[in-house]
Amino acid sequence: MSKTEALTIKIMDKEYRVACPEEEKQNLLASADLLNEKLNEIKQQGSVIGTERIAIMAALNMSHEILHGQSIASEHEEVNQRIQDLSDQISKSIRDIQLI
């Protein structure tokens, strides 16, 4: 069983205590850094005012990036499957030719 520890992370200059499995500590810290980066990007653009709105826009942008990445991964899986199917057909054809 993994040990859970309380970790303090800082997001938009506010500290939050978060329970985190020991082996996930680095991932959580990296996630907080990425979130802060996205929040600061939106804040610096100046088009969105208010902490809550900045957070919502960052969440929306990150969700969009995740879904876009999943879509690309799905397309790659389909292409890889088609390549594998073609490779199997070529191998079968070569075996058939060798039997003649």
N, C-alpha and C positions, 0 to 999 in steps of 0.2 A: 504494500500500500504506500502511495506517495505521500510525502510530508507536505502539508500546506502551511504557507507562511503569509503574514500580512506584509504587503508591499505598498509603499507610498509612491504614487506617480503624480506628476504635475501636468495638468492640462489647462492651457490658457491662464497660467499663473495661479491656478487653484490646486491645492493638494487633495488627493483622494487616496484613501486606504482601501486596498483591494486584496481579498484573499486569493492566493495563487498557489497552485502546486509548484513545488521547488523546481521541477524540470521544465516548467513553462515560464519561469521568471524572465529569461532573456527575450522570449517571444512577446511577452506582455510589455516589456520596456520598449522593444522595437515598435510595437503597435502604438504605444503612447507617443513615441517620437514621430511616427508617420502621421498620426492624427493631429498632433501639434503643427506639423509641417503644412497639412492641408488647411487647418484652421487659420494659420498665419497667412497663407496664400490668399484666402478669401478676404481676410481682414485687411490686408494690404491693398487689395483691389479697390476697397472703399465703396463698392456698390451695394454692400449689405451691411446694415447697421444693427447692432444688438447682438449680444453673446448667443442668445437662443437661436436667432436667425442664422448666424454664422455657423453654429453647430449643425443646424438642420441642413444647410447648403453643403457643408462638408460631408455629412452622412449621405446625402443624396448623390453627390459626386462620387463618393467611394463606392456606393452601391451600384451605380452605373458602371464604374470601372470593373467591378467584380463580375457583373452580369455580362459585360462585353468580353471579358477574359474567358468566361465559361462558354460563351457562344463560339469564340475562336477555337477553344480547346475541343469543343464538340465537332466543329468543322474539320479540324485536324484528325480527329478520331475517325470520321467518315472517310476522309481521303486515305488515311492509313489502311483502313479496312478494304477499300477498293484496290489499293496497291497490293495488299496481301492476296486478295481474290485473283487479281491478274497474275501475280507471281505463281499462285497455285495452278492456274490454268496453263501458264507457260510450262511449268514443270510437268504437268500431266501430258501436255502435247509432246514435249521432248521424250518422255517415257514411251508414249504411243509410237512415236517415230522410230525409236530404237528397237521396238518390238517387231517392226515390219521387216 
